[in-house]
Amino acid sequence: MAPLPQLPPDPDDALDDYVGLDADTAAGRARAHGWTTVRALPPGVVITMEYLAGRLNFEVVDGTVRRCWKG
């Protein structure tokens, strides 16, 4: 069995604090906190499930972040 990769730690950030922000403000804040990739996605969009360290995902409805998750 191959060894597990040593992933860099994600930024220490409270993800719930992004909920309710407009998408542009949330993306700028996420980058300022150290997230390397930020995705704004509409509800129900089909995405792959691979985990990418340093990526933050936003579910955006009418320009407002409704949900936020890592990877």
DOVEX-228033 format. One record per residue (C-alpha): x, y, z; residue in three letters. Coordinates in steps of 0.25 Angstrom, whole numbers, plus 2048, in hexadecimal, padded with zeros to 3 digits. Example, Ala and Ser with C-alpha at 12.3 -4.5 7.8 and 13.67 -1.06 7.14 Angstrom:
REM DOVEX-228033
[atom [831 7EE 81F] ALA]
[atom [837 7FC 81D] SER]
***
This chain:
REM DOVEX-228033
[atom [800 800 800] MET]
[atom [805 80E 7FC] ALA]
[atom [808 818 808] PRO]
[atom [7FE 823 80A] LEU]
[atom [802 830 804] PRO]
[atom [806 83B 80E] GLN]
[atom [7FC 846 80A] LEU]
[atom [7FF 854 80E] PRO]
[atom [7F5 859 819] PRO]
[atom [7E9 861 815] ASP]
[atom [7E8 870 81A] PRO]
[atom [7E3 871 828] ASP]
[atom [7D5 877 824] ASP]
[atom [7C7 877 829] ALA]
[atom [7BF 872 81D] LEU]
[atom [7B2 877 823] ASP]
[atom [7B7 885 823] ASP]
[atom [7B6 885 813] TYR]
[atom [7A7 882 813] VAL]
[atom [79F 88E 810] GLY]
[atom [7AA 896 80A] LEU]
[atom [7A9 89A 7FB] ASP]
[atom [7B1 891 7F2] ALA]
[atom [7BC 89B 7EF] ASP]
[atom [7BE 89F 7FD] THR]
[atom [7BF 891 801] ALA]
[atom [7C9 88D 7F6] ALA]
[atom [7D2 899 7FA] GLY]
[atom [7D2 895 809] ARG]
[atom [7D5 887 806] ALA]
[atom [7E1 88A 7FD] ARG]
[atom [7E6 894 808] ALA]
[atom [7E5 889 812] HIS]
[atom [7ED 880 80A] GLY]
[atom [7E4 877 801] TRP]
[atom [7EB 875 7F4] THR]
[atom [7DE 871 7EC] THR]
[atom [7D0 877 7EE] VAL]
[atom [7C4 871 7E6] ARG]
[atom [7B6 878 7E6] ALA]
[atom [7AC 86D 7E2] LEU]
[atom [79D 86E 7DF] PRO]
[atom [794 864 7E7] PRO]
[atom [793 856 7E2] GLY]
[atom [79F 857 7D8] VAL]
[atom [7A6 84A 7D5] VAL]
[atom [7B4 84A 7DA] ILE]
[atom [7BF 840 7DC] THR]
[atom [7C2 83B 7EA] MET]
[atom [7D1 83C 7EA] GLU]
[atom [7D7 843 7F6] TYR]
[atom [7E0 84E 7F3] LEU]
[atom [7E8 854 7FE] ALA]
[atom [7E7 863 7FF] GLY]
[atom [7DA 864 7F8] ARG]
[atom [7CD 86B 7FD] LEU]
[atom [7C0 869 7F7] ASN]
[atom [7B4 872 7F8] PHE]
[atom [7A5 86F 7F4] GLU]
[atom [7A0 87C 7EF] VAL]
[atom [792 880 7ED] VAL]
[atom [78E 88E 7E7] ASP]
[atom [79D 893 7EA] GLY]
[atom [79D 88E 7F9] THR]
[atom [7A4 883 7FF] VAL]
[atom [79A 878 805] ARG]
[atom [7A4 86D 808] ARG]
[atom [7B3 86B 809] CYS]
[atom [7BC 85F 809] TRP]
[atom [7CB 85B 808] LYS]
[atom [7D1 853 7FD] GLY]
***
